[in-house]
Structure formats: C-alpha cells, structure tokens
C-alpha cells in the first residue's frame, strides 16, 4: 500500500431541506456574496429563490454572475473574479453542477490575484489564498462538491486542463437530491457514467489497497443497481439520493487512499472530445473508457479480471469490458463516436488534437501510438 494523507475539510449537508441551513453557513464568512450559476435552471427548480430568501434573511449584499457554460471557459472565470475583486466579496456561492462549482473554485483563488486564472493551470503562479466557497449542487456527476479539483477550458489555446489545490475545497456543500429531480434523462445518464469513470481511474492507480478497491466495487455496484431504475423514474427522490451520494463518494478521495492518484488519461481524452465537439463530459467518458480498457487488455488484464469478478461475477477480460460498454449503452450513453454524431471524416482532427499535447495517464502512460489506437477503438 502506498503512503497517504487523508484530508477533507468539506462540511457536507446531505438530504431534503438541508438548504435551510445556508444562511448560517454564509454568515460565518460575511455579508458580501458572489452568487455564481449557469444558464438559469436554478430559477426553474427553486434553488435560486431559496438561496435569495436565505441571503435576505441575514441582510446579505448579493452580486450575481450567471451564464457559466457546461464546458466552463477561462474568460467567464476571469470576468467573475474581476467583479468579485471589485466588490470585495466575502464569500462565493456556486449553485449548479460541476461546471459551475469548478468555475467558482477557480474564481475563489483568482480573486486575490490580479492575473488570468489560466496562469494557475500553466504553473506560472500557485494559489496563496482563497475566498471561502459554498456549493449548492444540482447535478450528481463530478464529485467536485467534496474535492479540491477543477477543470477549465481555454478556447484560444485549444486546451482543457484540470488542477487541484487544498485551497479549492468548498467550505460547505449542500446536497438536496430534490434539486436534481429536474435533470434531464440524458444528463442523468452522463452523470452516472462520470461517477463510474472516477472509480475506475482510482482502481487502476498503482499500489495495493484492497479496502479502497472494495469502496470502488460498492460505488460502481450502487450506480449499476439503482441507475437503471432511476432512468425509468426520474422523479424518484430516493433513487436520486442514492446516485447523488455515489457520485460524491466516487471522487471525495476515499477510493484513492493507498494508491497513486489514479490514471487520468481517459479524462484527458474526454476533455479533448468536449473541447472539439462541445460534448457533455460524461458522454465523452462513456466513449473513451471502453476503448481504454480494450487498449489495456494485456497490460492491466489482471486488474480488469479482478474488477469483473467483484462487480459482474465475470472472470474474463472481454466479458468485463463488454458489460461496462453494455451498461453505458443501456442507460442511454454513447459508446462510439458515431453515437454522438461524430463521423469518420473527423478522424484526422481528433488524432491531431489528442496527439498534439501528449495526453497520457498517471500510472498507465499512453504513448502517441496508444492514443491513435484508442481513437480507432472509439469508431
């Protein structure tokens, strides 16, 4: 087992009506609030009204920044950070899914500095301080509500990168499954694929951590048991709660203890697909992960067999890979590029984009030839 440090300072509020305690959490930090959200869905599902009511109760000054995109861009983060800096905000509330919370994490560390947030991704500067962040989650998928990671897109450079720092943990995260009931069938499925991908990336990290493996088996089994039931009844609160909890547990670092950080080459490839085609993140992972497993048929065959035995009671490599692919397909995720409307005439564009930046993994390194082979497997 690899040495590890366990640290997670997020205070997670989970369940029905937990948002009633938002005012107390905000009041810990001050009265000037930057409220960050996306395209307006929080005004349809009741989250916005609830937040504003809570903030009015404590007499907070609220400055809003809306329009965060599903694949968030650095320009929006820089603009929001500039506004927060000018208003001297005390606390940030991020209300939405992973894109909103990721953006808010970068806003929180960008406000104290007078430079582009992209400089953090390029290693030109490191976070020194952060504006306290409170997240209100409305989409079960990325696990960002209980971890210190964020992903951001830079269209001018054609890059989509991730980073993490302990200053980027939310102080509080509010998870009421009620507010995920309005999420569409497609994005519910993509969220399930995303949480499974996070578990797999932890599982294929280096190191012998049998207890962490058991966490992975349990989370994936939970998603595979209750995910299809949820797809049949999107308004079932209990099913929404089960998937929401699973998504948080998949990337709150519990599955990584005793291992290296994991194997994130699949996420890098997924980011490229999102960048090129504005594809939903979870959809890109449902396409990329079966191809990654096929590429590692011989390199990580023992681990694939171990995974299959514990999740599917299948001790064959091909059977395990097929079962993952069939599951993604059964809940409505694309598993091939044409399923997402991407035709073979885009092949060269995809190859050039993915080999340009030497996309790789952490434990299982991907060569340029590997990436080209994976792309072939995605058709």
N, C-alpha and C positions, 0 to 999 in steps of 0.2 A: 504494500500500500504506500502511495506517495504521501509525504508530509502535507498537511494543510492547516489553514487558519479558517475557522468558522466565524463569520461576522455578518450580521444582517440587522441593521438598526431600524428597519421599516416597521412602523406600528400599523398592522393590518386590521381594518374594521370590515368584517365579512357578515353579510346577511341582510335580511329585509329591514328597511328603515334605518340602517346604520348612518345614513347621511344626516340624520337628525343631530348627530354629534359634530357636524362640520364646523359649526360656529365656535365650539370650544377649541378645536384644533387650530383654526385660523387665529384665534385670539391669543394663542401662545406667541405669535410672531409679530403681530402689529395690525394696523388698520388699512394700510395701503395694499391693495390686492390687484395683481395682474391675472385676469381670467383668460386662459388660452383654450381655444376649441377649434373644431373643424368647420364643416360646411353647413352646420345648422341643425343636425339631427338632435342635438341636446335640447333644442327648443320644441321638438316634436315629442320626445319621450318623457318630458317633465323634469329632466335633470337641471336645465338652465333655471327654470322657475324656482326649483327647490334651493339651488345654490344662492340665487339672488335674495330670496327670502331670508335665508340664514345669515347672509352678509349684512342685510339691512338691520337685522336684529342687534348686531354689535356695532352698527354705525360705521361700517367699512366704506372706504372710498374704492370704487371698483373701476378699473381700466380694462377694457376688453381688447383682445386680439383674436380675430376669427380668420377662418379660411385656410387652416393648416391642411395640406394635401395628404391623400392616402399614402403616397410616397413622398415624405416630407423633404423640403428643399432648404438649403442654407440661406437663401435670400429672405425667406419668411422668418427664420430664426434670428438673423441679424436685425431685421426690422423690428421684431418684437423686443429684442434685447435693447435696442436703441430707445424704444418707448419706455421700457421698464427702468432704464438708467435715468432717463429724463424725469420720470415721475417719482423716482426714488422709492420704488415699491419695496414693501417689507416681506411679501410672500407671493408665491405663484400658485394658482390653482389650475391644473390641467384636467379638463373634462373631456373624455373621449377614449379612443382606443390607443394602440401602440404608437401610431404616428404622432398623435397629439402629445402623449406623455414623453416620448423620445425628444420631440422638439422642445418641450418645456424643460427637460433636463439640460439640454444644451443652452437654452435661454438662461437658465439659473446660473451656469458657470460663465456665460458670456457677458452678463450684465456688469460684473465687477471689472471687466477689462474693456479697453476701447479698441477692439480689433475684431476681425471676422471670426465667427465660430469655427470656420474651416481650419483655422490655424491649429486648433486642438487636434484635429484629425491628422494633420501633417506633422505633428510633433514640434511645431515651432514654439508653442507655449504649453504649459501644463496648468491645470486648474489650481488656483490658490485659495479660493473662497467661493461660496455659492449662496444665492438667495434661497431660503427654505422653499421646498416644493411639496405640495399636497396634490395627490392624484385622485380623480374620481373616474373609475374605469367603467366603460360602456361596451367593451368588446373583449371576449375571452379569447386570447390568442398568444400574445408575445411574452407574457410574464414580466413585462417592463415595470409593472406596478410594485414589484418586490425585488428589483435588482438594480445595479448601478450602470447599466449599459444603454447605449443609444445608437441609432443608425440614421444617417443623414445623406442626402443626395446633393451633388454639385453638378448641375446640368452643363455648365460651361466647360468643366473639365471631364465630363462624362465619367464620373466616379460616384459610387455609392459605398460608403465605408461605415464601419462600426467602431466604437471605442467605449471604454469604461473607466470609471474612477469612483473612489468611495464617496466623494462629494456629490455624486449624482444620484445617490439613493433618495427616494422620496422620504419625507419625514413621516407622513401619514398617507395611507392609501385606503380609499373607501370602495368596497366591492359589494354592491347590492345587485344580485342576479336579476332583479326586476327590470333593471335598466338595460339588460341585454335581450329582453324578450322581443324587442322590435328589430333586432338584427336580422338581415335577410338570410334566406336559406344558403345562398352561395357563400356569404362571408362567415356564416356559422361553420360551414364545412371547411373553409380555408383556415379558420382558427383551430379546428381540430387537427388538421394536417400540420399546422405550425407547432402545436404543443408536442405532437409525436416526434417531429424533427428535432426539437430541442432535447428530448430524451435520448434519441439515437446519437446525437452529437456527443452527449455526455458518455454514453455507453461505449463509444468507440475511442474514447481517450485512453492514454497509456496509464498503466497501473492496475493493481489487483485490489478492487474494492467491492467485495461481494454484497455488503449491505447497500451500497449505492446502486448496485445492479438491481437489487430487489425493489428499490424505490422506482427505478426505471420500469421494471416489469409491471408494477402495480399501477403506475400512472398511465402507461400505454393501454393496459387491460381495461382500466376505468374508462378511457376515451373510446375504446373499441366496443365496450359493452353498452355504454349509455349514449354515445354519439349517434348511432343509427336511430335509436329511439327518439332522440331529440329532433333529428331531421324529419321525423314523422309528426312531431307535435312541438312546434317551435315556441309555443306559449306555455309549456310546462315549466313552472318555476323550479321544481326540484331537480329536473334534468339540467336546466340552465345552471343551477348552483353546482352540480357535480362537475360539469365541464369547466366552469369558471375556476373552481378550486384546483382542478387538474392542471389547467393552463398556468396558474400561479406556481404550483409545486414543480412544474416541469423546468422552470428557469429561475428559481429563487436560490440556486446553487446547491441545494440539498443533494441533487443527483451527481454532482461533480466532486464531492468530498472524497479524498483518497486517490484522485486521478489528476492528470494534467488537465488543462482547461477544457479539452474536448477537441473534436475535429470539425472545423467550421468551413471546410472547403465547399460544402454543399450550400451554405448560406451565401458565400461569395458568388457562386454561380447563380443562385437565385436572385441576388441583388442585381446582377448583370441583366437577367431577363426582365426584372422590374424596370430597370433603367432604360432598356431598349424599347420595351413594348408597353410600359406603364401597367404591367401585370401585377395583380394582387400578390402580396408576399407569400401567403400560404399556398396559393396556386402554383407559384414557381417552385416551391419546395416539394410539392406532390409530384411534379415532373422530374425534378433533379434527384430526389433521394433514391428511387428505384434504380436509376442509372448508376448512381454512386455505389449502391450495393452490388450491382452486376459487375462493375469495374473491380470491386474488391472481393470477388468470388473466391479467388485463390489467396489473396493477400491477408484477408481477415475472415477466412472461411470458418475457423473455429468459433469466433465471436458471433458470427451470423447464426451458426448452428445453436449456440448457447441461447441466443435471443429467441430463435424459433421454438426451441424446446419449452421455454418458460412462458411464452405468450400464446403460441399456436399448438403446442404439443406436436411440433413437426421438427424432426431432427435432420432435415435436408436443407441445403443452402438454397437451391432453386425453389423449393416449396415455400420457404420463408419469404423470399423476395416476392414471389407471386402473390402470396397472401397479403403482404403490405400493399402491393400495387392494386390488387382487387379491392382492398378495403378503401383506399383513397377513391377509386373509381365508384364504389358503391354509395359513397356519401355525396358524390357529385363533383369531385375534384378532377381536373385534367391530369392525365398521367403521361401524355405525349404532347409534344409541341403543337401538332395539328389540332389537338383537342382545345387548345387555347387560341386557335385561329392563326397560328404561325406556320406559314408554308415553307416548303423546301428552298424556295428562291431566297429565303433569308439566311440560309446556312452560312454563307461566307461572312455576312455581317456579324452573326453570332460568334463564329470562330475567331474573327479578328478582335472583337470586343473582349472575349474571355481569355485570349492568349496575350493580349496587349499588356495586361497588368500582372501576369504570372499568378493568377488565382490559385491558391493552394490550401492545404489543411494545416492543422497543428501537429497531429501525431502521424496521420497517414498523408504524407506530402503528395501533391498532384503535380506531375510534370506537364509541360505543354501538350505532349502526346496523350497523356491521360485525359486532359480536358477535351481534346478533339475526339477521343474515343467516347467520352461521356456524352458529348453532343450527338454523336451518331446514334447512341442508345436512346436518346430522347425523341427520335423521329418515329 
